[in-house]
């Protein structure tokens, strides 16, 4: 089993979830208003008041074949709007 972590601008959340739904992922977790420090080395506190610039973090657990099916569409959104995607091994307890 694989774990897919997606972090991207919150305004792209609906198109990203549509990609996941179309691929029929078994489920996902969405965390909104995610903040952190990236290459710009800045953590913005403005998003606490306005939501502008806020990120979303989506986590998906699925089989590797599904990741391969998602890859192109996810990369098209991330390539245009920005964000990151990481795939790692996931072992159930």
Backbone as a ProteinNet text record, in pm:
[ID]
protein_1_A
[PRIMARY]
XXXXXXXXXXXXXXXXXXXXXXXXXXXXXXXXXXXXXXXXXXXXXXXXXXXXXXXXXXXXXXXXXXXXXXXXXXXXXXXXXXXXXXXXXXXXX
[TERTIARY]
84.3	0	89.2	39.4	112.3	36.4	112.7	55.5	92.2	-7.4	10.9	-20.5	77.7	59.3	61.5	-42.7	-53.9	-66.4	19.2	10.6	10.5	-93.8	-114.1	-205.7	-221.1	-307.8	-451.5	-512.4	-649.1	-748.8	-723	-817.2	-821.1	-721.8	-722	-779.2	-838.5	-888	-997.2	-1095.1	-1204.3	-1154.9	-1070.8	-1020.6	-937.1	-859.5	-779.6	-868.6	-972.5	-1063.7	-1140.2	-1170.6	-1237.5	-1149.1	-1019	-925	-927.4	-925.6	-926.8	-1056.7	-1168.4	-1299	-1311.1	-1265.5	-1271.4	-1189.8	-1075.5	-989.8	-1042.3	-1146.4	-1210.7	-1117	-1046.1	-964.7	-1057.7	-1008.7	-1095.3	-1134.2	-1063.6	-1092.8	-975.6	-995.1	-888.1	-918.9	-815.1	-826.8	-788.1	-866.1	-838.4	-817.5	-705.4	-678.5	-663.7	-747.5	-744.7	-664.3	-626.2	-553.5	-420.8	-349.8	-219.8	-114	-22.8	85.5	217.5	323.9	455.9	560.6	680.3	790.2	844.4	848.8	901	1027.4	1057.3	1178.3	1186.5	1070.8	1070.7	1113.7	1115.3	1156.8	1070.2	940.9	849	724	680.1	552.6	460.7	354.8	265.4	160.2	146	41.2	-86.1	-78.9	-194.8	-308.8	-276.1	-381.7	-471.7	-428.8	-514.6	-639.3	-626.5	-738.2	-816.4	-747.2	-813.4	-828.8	-744.7	-744.5	-667.9	-629	-556	-418.9	-387.4	-258.5	-254.2	-367.9	-371	-352.4	-295.5	-275	-369.5	-383.5	-456.8	-359.8	-381.1	-302.6	-400.9	-383	-469.6	-384.3	-434.4	-365.4	-453.7	-392.6	-463.5	-383.1	-450.3	-389.6	-452.2	-367.8	-420.1	-309.2	-346.3	-249.8	-168.1	-49.4	43.1	-16.5	-95.8	-156.2	-242.4	-308.6	-392.1	-306.5	-193.4	-100.1	-55.9	-21.9	20.8	-89.8	-213.9	-330.3	-350.9	-317	-336.8	-224.5	-105.7	17.1	7.4	-34.6	-36.4	-130.2	-251.2	-347.9	-305.7	-251.4	-203.9	-88.3	6.2	121.6	81.4	-26.8	-70.6	-118.8	-191.3	-236.1	-118	-32.8	81.4	180.4	196.8	288.7	241.9	112	56.7	41.4	-14.5	-45.6	59.5	139.3	237.4	187.1	278.2	246.7	341.6	324.2	410.2	326.9	383	321.2	431.7	407.7	504.3	433.1	499.4	448.9	544	488.1	569.6	500.7	575	519.5	430.2	323.6	233.7	203.4	229	201.5	95.3	-19.6	-124.2	-74.5	-123.8	-85.6	-137
-117.4	0	124.2	231.7	358	469	568.5	691	804.3	878.7	993.9	1118.8	1207.7	1336.2	1446.2	1526.5	1638.6	1766.8	1864.7	1995.7	2099.6	2181.4	2275.6	2387	2490.1	2602.5	2557.8	2607.4	2566.1	2595.8	2695.3	2729	2621.1	2531.7	2420.4	2293.2	2302.4	2183.2	2111.7	2183	2117.6	2042.4	2104.2	2028.2	1906	1918.1	1805.6	1692	1726	1622.6	1557.4	1634.1	1577	1472.2	1497.9	1400.4	1271.9	1287.6	1170.8	1092.7	1163.9	1098	1024.9	1087.4	1026.3	898.3	897.9	778.9	675	709.8	620.3	575	673.1	638.8	589.9	501.5	446.2	546.9	656	758.8	854.6	962.8	1060.5	1145.7	1211.8	1304.6	1442.1	1544.7	1682.2	1768	1838.4	1936.9	2072.2	2166.5	2300	2395.7	2507.5	2614.4	2564.7	2486.7	2433.9	2539.8	2556.7	2651.2	2583	2641.4	2584.8	2671.7	2619	2694.5	2614.2	2675.7	2611.4	2680.6	2670.1	2730.2	2881.8	2947.3	3092.5	3130.8	3032.2	3051.2	3150.3	3158.7	3249.8	3173.5	3194.1	3140.7	3260.4	3266.5	3381.3	3364.4	3463.5	3462.3	3528.7	3597.8	3665.8	3569.6	3446.8	3353.5	3317.8	3342.2	3315.6	3404.5	3523.2	3617	3612.3	3597.7	3607.8	3474.8	3378.1	3252.3	3264.3	3385.7	3407.7	3343.1	3262.8	3196.8	3069.4	3027.6	2906	2783.2	2681.3	2555.3	2449.1	2343.3	2224.8	2107.4	2012	1888.5	1773.7	1695.8	1581.1	1454.8	1358.2	1230.4	1120.3	1033.7	921	794.1	688.8	556.8	468.7	411.4	329	240.1	157	68.8	146.6	95.8	163.8	184.5	91.1	103.7	229.9	263.5	383.5	509.6	506.9	621.2	646.9	539.9	554.3	616	581	633.7	783.6	826.6	965.9	1059.5	1005.7	1084.2	1198.7	1171.8	1273.9	1389.9	1359	1464.7	1548.5	1483.2	1557.4	1647.4	1594.8	1675.4	1793	1780.7	1893.3	2009.1	1979.2	2085.7	2144.1	2057.8	2106.8	2183	2138	2206	2346.2	2365.2	2495.9	2588.8	2537.7	2622	2615.1	2510.9	2491.8	2393.8	2347.6	2250.5	2133	2037.9	1920.1	1794.1	1683.6	1552.7	1453.1	1371.9	1269.5	1136.6	1031	895.3	820.9	751.9	673.2	540.3	448.8	319.2	338.2	262.4	264.6	120.9	90.9	-42.3	-32.5	-96.1	-90.9	-155.2	-108.1	-165.4	-305.6
0	0	0	-62.4	-71.3	0.5	42.3	98.3	3.4	-39.9	-127.4	-46.4	-33.3	34.2	-70.9	-73.2	-166.7	-85.3	-113.1	-48.4	-159.6	-162.1	-272.5	-224.8	-307.5	-274.1	-254.6	-148.7	-115.2	-226.9	-307.5	-415.1	-523.4	-525.8	-621.6	-560.5	-442.1	-373.5	-453.4	-503	-576.9	-700.2	-786.1	-901	-860.4	-750.3	-705.6	-655.4	-579.9	-530.6	-645.3	-748.3	-865.4	-932.4	-939.4	-995.2	-912	-780.2	-691.8	-705.2	-710.4	-723.6	-856.9	-964.2	-1097	-1101.6	-1031.7	-1027.3	-929	-855.3	-759	-647.6	-588.8	-472.3	-361.7	-274.1	-171	-63.1	-52.4	46.6	56.9	127.8	146.8	268.4	317.8	429.5	379.3	414.6	373.4	497.3	498.5	603.5	536.2	575.3	516.4	603.8	544.7	613.2	670.1	588.9	628.5	600.4	692.4	672.5	703.9	658.1	681.7	615.4	610.5	551.4	434.9	318.7	199.1	151.9	22.4	-32	-10.8	0.2	19.4	160.8	250.8	389.8	465.5	428.3	494.6	534.8	657.3	702.7	720.6	639.9	643.5	752	835.6	937.3	884.4	769.4	712.7	683.1	648	609.8	727.4	849.9	964.7	963.1	906.3	905.1	774.7	663.1	533.9	461.9	492.5	417.7	287.8	249.6	125.1	134.4	38.2	36.7	117.9	173.6	254.3	165.8	223.7	153.9	207.1	129.1	171.1	168.6	257.2	261.3	246.6	142.1	116.5	128.2	203	220.5	164	83	21.7	49.8	91.5	103.3	-3.7	-90.5	-199.5	-255	-349.2	-414	-517.6	-546.4	-637.2	-776.6	-824.1	-957.4	-967.3	-858.6	-857.1	-859.2	-790.8	-793.3	-937.3	-1009.1	-1148.3	-1233.4	-1203	-1275.7	-1246.7	-1125.6	-1082.4	-1125.4	-1142.5	-1157.6	-1259.1	-1378.5	-1484.7	-1451	-1405.7	-1375.1	-1254.7	-1152.5	-1035.5	-1074.7	-1151.1	-1192.6	-1279.6	-1355.5	-1438.3	-1351.1	-1243.2	-1151.8	-1076.1	-1020.9	-943.9	-1031.5	-1154.6	-1245.4	-1281.9	-1288.9	-1326.7	-1205.9	-1096.8	-981.3	-870.3	-869.8	-763.8	-660	-579.7	-476.1	-485.9	-395.7	-393.6	-375.7	-421.8	-404	-371.3	-269.7	-230.6	-212.3	-255.3	-238.8	-146.8	-49.1	42.9	70.4	129.2	168	290.6	296.4	411.5	451.1	576.1	627.1	735.4	714.9	818.9	948.8	1061.3	1191.8	1208.1
[MASK]
+++++++++++++++++++++++++++++++++++++++++++++++++++++++++++++++++++++++++++++++++++++++++++++

